[in-house]
Amino acid sequence: MAKSAVLEDPTVDWITQALAALETAALTGKPFDAHTLTLGGLPNPPHPAMWGPLFKEAARAKIIRKVGVHESERPSRSRGLCRVWMGASA
C-alpha cells in the first residue's frame, strides 16, 4: 500500500539524494561545497539548516575532509564564507 502524499517525509528523500550527490562529488577528487551539489542537480534541502549535519556526518564517516573555506557563490549567501570539501581519499 502506497503512502499518502501527506505522510511522505521530504526530509528523508532529500537526505538520501544528498548523500548520493555528496559521495559522487567526493569521488571526483575535486574540491566542492554545498552550492556545487545544487549546481549538479541536488535540490535545496527542506530546511537550510540541514546542510551542516550532512557534511558533519560525511566527515565523521571519513567520506569527505575539509580543505578550506571560500566566499559562497550562492546568490542568497551574499558571499558569506562556506567550507570547501574533498573526498577523504583524494
ABEGO torsion letter per residue (X at the ends): XBBBAAABBAAAAAAAAAAAAAAAAAAAGBBBBAAAAAAAGBBBBABAAAAAAAAAAAAAAGABBBAEBBBBABAAAGGBBBBBBBBAAX
